[in-house]
Amino acid sequence: MCEDLNPAGVTAGRVFFDDEPFALDPPNAFIVPALVDRCPVPGARCTAACQRSSPALPVGVFLRPRDVRLVDPGPDARPCLPELRLVILCTPTQMHASQSIACLKAGKHVQVEIPLADSWRDAQAVADLQKRTGLVAMCGHTRRFNPSHQWVHRKIVAGDFNIQQMDVQTFFFRRSNMNALGQPRSWTDHLLWHHAAHTVDLFAYQTRSPIVKANAIQGPIHPTLGIAMDMSIQLKAANGAICTLSLSFNNDGPLGTFFRYIGDTGTYIARYDDLFNGKDEKIDVSKVDVSMNGIELQDREFFAAIREAREPNSSVAQVLPCYQVLHRLEQQLDA
């Protein structure tokens, strides 16, 4: 799938091992399974990452831990290895914008995991630079690619289903600063700029209508993490559809995000790649695309856009309005 593109993946944790375009068919892939953080790259962890990845990935080149500095996407990074055509960034939220800009300045196509940035100003800066360079710049708004949401989207495009309301719950149990592997980390996740970004973008994408009204309230700020642990968001699209989004890091129960589409011809419930009707009967979405893995489909779109010299679905330009809405919501919460 990417053997001619020489991709590099840079990560700070578990996501890289979910986001494995390289495991599909990359005999010549150029892989950098580096674990980067705000602190200098710990060599032992880099070595562990290489050892973990090597058996599963038929790659041509692995960088040694001491070579990670060549593509370490810190603020001053310059990923300028001539073999490298693109970079996939799965790193801490606070690094996303500066890393994306570094890659674009170095002439590399870039896909950054969600969110594009944690401020409207930084999101705009990435979008502006992409326009100037003409390179492919994509943000991993994975819900656009999950087969469940694709199935619903196709019904909407065909005129067979119109959303009246989306009811979304994003629930985690995260009262300490740990990643998905149960390991401590030096950066803090965010309900608004990360988790709400999924739904804000998806709502506009699925209704095919811009968001014209947005409200938010939040619970108390955590004394250690410095973030709100509970949040409620209401959205309205220009076509009249509404969305109710509840987010919590305090939920001691099933984890993840669950979407209920309430429309004029039915109700559908999307749980990541799986889809159910309003009676909780499973809908077969196995033929929607070439894979049942939304992250793989997202990566395939990135590679295809580069080969075909076109704008990808979930391009930085396409998702930019989402970050303007998040900015307005942040202003409300800070008022």
Secondary structure, 3 states (H helix, E strand, C coil): CCCCCCEEEEECCCHHHHCCHHHCCCCCCEECCEECCCCCCCHHHHHHHHHHHHHHCCCCEECCHHHHHHCCCCCCCCCCCCCCCEEEEECCHHHHHHHHHHHHHCCCEEEEECCCCCCHHHHHHHHHHHHHHCCCEEEECHHHCCHHHHHHHHHHHCCCCCEEEEEEEEECECCCCECCCCCECCCCCCHHHHHHHHHHHHHHHHHCCCEEEEEEEECCECCCCCCECEEEEEEEECCCCEEEEEEECECCCCCEEEEEEEECCCEEEEECCEEEECCCCEECCCCCCCCCCHHHHHHHHHHHHHHHCCCCCCEHHHHHHHHHHHHHHHHHHHC
